[in-house]
Amino acid sequence: MPNAEVLQLLEPEVAPCCPPMTERALTAEEAVRTASMFKALGDPVRLRLFSLVASHEDGEACVCDISDVGVSQPTVSHHLKKLKEAGLLSSERRGTWVYYRVEPSVLAAMGQMLALRG
């Protein structure tokens, strides 16, 4: 029987883009980073693609499962690239398909930023 070491999985830490907006004003760097994320989501097709990936079973989606959003495949690829550049999605090629997932801390960080002070 081979020696097997059990490794414990750690939950990814939430790395918010910035503090809640009600806590303090954003720095210039935080504003640029945050604006990039929201600008990427400001397009209806990108917002829909992001939503399709985020809500997909197992937290990831094959491009073949999310490409029916009313635009051509090259346009879908363009929008997915913009979401990746903004740090909202990551991808992995498996054979001929590319699988997308929301970056682990993105939704929590965006929610935390928009949260009201407690």
NORSULWO-V78519 format. One record per residue. N is the residue number from 0. D_LAST is the distance of its C-alpha to the last C-alpha in Angstrom with 2 decimals. Layout:
N:D_LAST
N:D_LAST
This chain:
0:53.64
1:51.69
2:49.13
3:45.66
4:42.54
5:39.32
6:36.46
7:32.89
8:30.59
9:27.33
10:24.24
11:23.67
12:20.85
13:18.35
14:19.39
15:17.07
16:18.99
17:16.59
18:13.06
19:10.51
20:12.43
21:9.96
22:10.10
23:13.88
24:17.02
25:18.71
26:21.88
27:25.07
28:25.30
29:21.79
30:22.60
31:25.92
32:24.61
33:21.86
34:24.40
35:26.85
36:24.68
37:23.88
38:27.50
39:28.77
40:26.77
41:27.94
42:31.27
43:31.54
44:33.78
45:31.52
46:28.46
47:30.64
48:31.95
49:28.51
50:27.50
51:30.81
52:30.33
53:26.71
54:27.69
55:31.06
56:32.10
57:31.55
58:29.24
59:32.24
60:34.81
61:38.36
62:39.17
63:41.84
64:39.25
65:37.10
66:39.77
67:40.46
68:38.15
69:40.92
70:41.87
71:44.48
72:43.96
73:44.29
74:41.55
75:39.27
76:40.05
77:39.26
78:35.82
79:35.03
80:36.17
81:33.81
82:30.84
83:32.04
84:32.51
85:28.91
86:27.83
87:26.56
88:29.45
89:31.90
90:35.32
91:38.16
92:41.75
93:43.43
94:47.03
95:47.29
96:43.72
97:40.46
98:37.29
99:33.88
100:30.45
101:26.95
102:26.09
103:24.13
104:20.83
105:21.02
106:19.15
107:16.25
108:16.21
109:16.46
110:13.67
111:11.36
112:12.71
113:12.11
114:8.51
115:6.24
116:3.76
117:0.00
